[in-house]
Structures are given as C-alpha cells and as structure tokens.
C-alpha cells in the first residue's frame, strides 16, 4: 500500500505539507489523556499518513479530505513505512 516517507530523514524540519488524502482506516485508541481515534490516510503517491486525534470527526473510511499538516516522525509498523502527522487541519471535505 505505502510507497515510503514524505520528506527528509528529519521530517519536522520540512515544514507544512498540503495535499488531498484518502482515509483508509479509523481505529479507536486510549491514552493517559483519554480516548481518541487513529486515522490512516494515503496521499496521491500512496504514502501512509497517520494522525492521532481526540477530537470528534465525521471522517470515515473512504472519505477524501484536503488537509495541511506537519510530519512529526517517520516510523515503520509491520514492515510498512508510516508518516506520523501533527498540526493536522482539514481545509476541505468531511471534518
């Protein structure tokens, strides 16, 4: 599914990205700060963008959104590269 990482090996220095994203997964999670959702998106180059949020959202699997975000970290989970996003803002589509 994923084609790799967005930006350099120091992603937090790359600044803000703006692109259209397709939601491919929504999973509940729980942390010390309370429950939330983990959203998985793919960008037009098939790279996986992961967002953790405690806000309520109308985003569902199959939703297409236009968003601005900063890549906080690059991680690999079960052999798949993930781009962990922060400062995620939807600029178009469901929210």
C-alpha positions, 0 to 999 in steps of 0.5 A: 500500500505505502510507497515510503516517507514524505520528506527528509530523514528529519521530517519536522524540519520540512515544514507544512505539507498540503495535499488531498488524502484518502482515509483508509482506516479509523481505529479507536485508541486510549491514552493517559489523556483519554480516548481518541481515534487513529486515522490512516490516510494515503496521499496521491503517491500512496504514502501512509499518513497517520494522525492521532486525534481526540477530537470528534470527526465525521471522517470515515473510511473512504472519505477524501479530505484536503488537509495541511499538516506537519510530519512529526516522525517517520516510523515503520509498523509491520514492515510498512513505512508510516508518516506520523502527522501533527498540526493536522487541519482539514481545509476541505471535505468531511471534518 
